[in-house]
């Protein structure tokens, strides 16, 4: 993987990360569908190719079998003709004329297949085309430079005969065509009997098989495309079934984060984890609502001076610490207020004592003022008496 492909892969992963859950599910299902269908298509194509190749081999083998069986059938006819000569029914000249006519006129494969006969020295003994009969062809070569007559003779010398590839003309058409021939020697006459198929006939069948193979592969791709579309549709429906309830639950939790403690999660009846999640969310919201209401009631009671009100609900889990903290707070506030009341009583008692002392002090001051007035009057009298005494 080069740098450019790495960058594309990284950007694709970043794009996938930015998708919502539904998008990620669709991408995942789409990729899995593509991978599975691609793998199945590739496997099907290879299996299809192997099956077609086997079929083509069978067809090619059938072509070989056809020309071999045809030669053997012709030899059987020649055997019957030779047996008539051996039985004295016909002369040798009649036998050979009949044998040449049988070989020259024999046809197979809807009249397209024919035979020709060569002798060991390369002379053409029998051919459907009269211009070849009696012609010396031992050293003739085809357009590819093959000594095809010599190859026929070598193949015919094999115990069961043999096959030869060569290039030859085709009746009714111009040019040179590749053929595959089979040659078998007929010992009573010393004939090398040959016949063959044109490769273009074999290739026509191969082309037809390849055409069928491509049509089959196109059919596989079409089925794969249909299956992919069905998978995407099913994935979309499944993603909606999964994400739609999650959207409702997510929206409700967002409202909870904004302080909404009264609404419930939309009803979900999926009989799976989504329904369990919705029920758990509803229980969480209701428990929080009840606990918040209880805390509000306690705070209201605290504001009214009631610090002894007990909780009517049970706080669970980590929320137990909230209840414990409220109870400790209530006890501490109650104890503090009790101490304040005691101090207030003591202050009130001291104030009364101070007030009594102040009243006694005030009364003493009044009495002292009266004594000062009496003393002043006495002093005045004494002064007057002194003055009188002085005058006297």
Secondary structure, DSSP 8 states (H G I E B T S, - for coil): --HHHHHHHHHHHHHHHHS-HHHHHHHHHHHHHHHHHHHHHHHHHHHHHHHHHHHHHHHHHHHHHHHHHHHHHHHHHHHHHHHHHHTTSS-HHHHHHHHHHHHHH--BTTTTB--EEE-TTSBEEE-SSTTTTT-B-TT---TT---HHHHHHHHHTSTT-EEEEEEEEETTEEEEEEEEEEEEEETTTTEEEEEEEEHHHHHHHHHHHHHHHHHHHHHHHHHHHHHHHHHHHHHHHHHHHHHHHHHHHHHHHHHHHTT--S--------SSHHHHHHHHHHHHHHHHHHHHHHHHHHHHHHHTT------SS---GGGHHHHHHHHHHHHHHHHHHHHHHHHHHHHHHHHHHHHHHHHHHHHHHHHHHHHHHHHHHHHHHHHHHHHHHHH-
